[in-house]
């Protein structure tokens, strides 16, 4: 079974982890409303935003079950509502009919010293550290 996955950071084309999507097919590059992007140094995270004017740029890939399970481990997603999740895997759809999974950083973790020290908001919604 194929899954659609929205990626916005190191998994994007040119990113340090893009090779992990070997064999995955790029479906589209999209802007997603209602998300804020945070730069943690070597990788980004997104959180839901109360303002729909906030957008991020993402690529959509078709991946198989094995790749999705691998991405879950990469993104520290242990299952729905698991207390150890760094990211939650959320099923979304955009205004153009694209739908699939996206990894959303747990907003409450932004207040932890480790992230508070390192994070900065990416106003453009495009993570610029792809190389």
C-alpha positions in Angstrom: 0.0 0.0 0.0 1.3 3.5 -0.9 1.1 6.4 1.5 1.5 10.1 0.7 3.9 11.9 3.0 4.5 15.6 3.2 8.2 16.5 3.9 9.5 19.9 4.6 13.1 19.6 6.0 16.0 17.2 5.7 13.9 14.7 3.6 13.3 17.2 0.8 15.2 17.0 -2.5 18.7 18.3 -1.7 18.3 17.6 2.0 20.7 15.5 4.1 18.2 12.7 4.5 16.6 12.8 1.1 18.5 9.6 0.2 16.2 7.8 2.7 13.3 8.3 0.2 15.1 6.2 -2.4 12.5 4.9 -4.8 9.8 7.2 -3.5 8.0 9.3 -6.2 7.7 13.0 -5.9 4.0 13.9 -6.3 4.0 17.7 -5.9 5.5 20.7 -4.2 2.9 22.6 -2.2 2.3 25.4 0.3 0.4 24.4 3.4 -1.6 26.9 5.4 -1.9 26.8 9.2 1.6 25.7 10.1 4.6 27.5 11.7 8.2 26.3 11.0 11.0 26.2 13.6 14.7 25.7 12.9 16.4 23.5 15.5 19.9 23.8 13.9 20.3 20.6 11.9 16.6 20.0 11.2 13.3 21.8 11.3 10.0 21.1 12.9 6.5 22.5 12.3 3.7 23.2 14.7 0.1 24.0 14.0 -0.6 27.7 13.9 -3.7 29.5 14.9 -3.2 31.8 12.0 -4.0 30.3 8.6 -1.9 32.9 6.9 1.2 31.1 8.2 2.4 28.7 5.5 5.2 26.2 4.9 6.5 24.7 1.8 6.5 20.9 1.5 7.1 18.1 -1.0 4.7 15.2 -1.2 6.1 11.7 -1.8 4.5 8.3 -2.4 6.1 5.8 0.0 5.5 2.2 0.8 4.7 0.7 4.2 8.3 -0.1 5.0 9.5 3.4 4.3 6.7 5.0 6.4 7.7 2.8 9.3 11.3 3.9 8.8 10.2 7.5 8.8 8.3 7.0 12.0 11.5 5.9 13.7 13.5 8.8 12.1 11.0 11.3 13.4 10.7 9.7 16.9 7.0 8.8 16.3 6.1 5.8 18.5 2.4 5.8 17.9 -0.7 8.0 18.4 -0.5 9.9 21.7 2.6 8.1 22.8 4.4 10.2 25.5 7.8 9.7 23.9 6.8 11.2 20.6 8.9 14.1 19.4 6.6 14.5 16.4 3.1 13.3 15.9 2.2 11.8 12.5 -1.0 13.7 11.4 -3.2 13.0 8.3 -3.9 16.3 6.5 -5.3 17.6 3.2 -4.5 20.8 1.4 -6.7 23.1 -0.6 -5.8 21.4 -3.9 -6.9 17.9 -3.0 -3.5 16.5 -1.8 -3.7 14.4 1.3 -1.3 12.4 3.3 0.8 12.2 6.5 2.9 15.0 7.9 5.1 15.0 11.0 4.1 17.8 13.4 6.4 18.7 16.3 4.8 18.6 19.7 4.4 22.3 20.5 4.7 21.8 24.3 8.3 20.6 23.7 9.3 24.1 22.5 9.4 25.3 26.1 12.1 22.7 27.1 15.5 24.2 27.5 17.1 22.0 24.8 14.7 23.4 22.1 14.2 26.8 23.6 17.9 27.5 23.3 18.2 26.2 19.7 15.0 27.1 18.0 14.2 30.1 15.9 11.0 30.7 13.9 11.4 30.4 10.1 9.1 33.2 8.9 9.3 32.2 5.2 8.1 28.7 5.9 10.9 27.3 3.8 13.8 25.6 5.5 16.9 26.8 3.9 19.5 24.4 5.1 19.1 21.7 2.5 22.8 21.3 1.7 
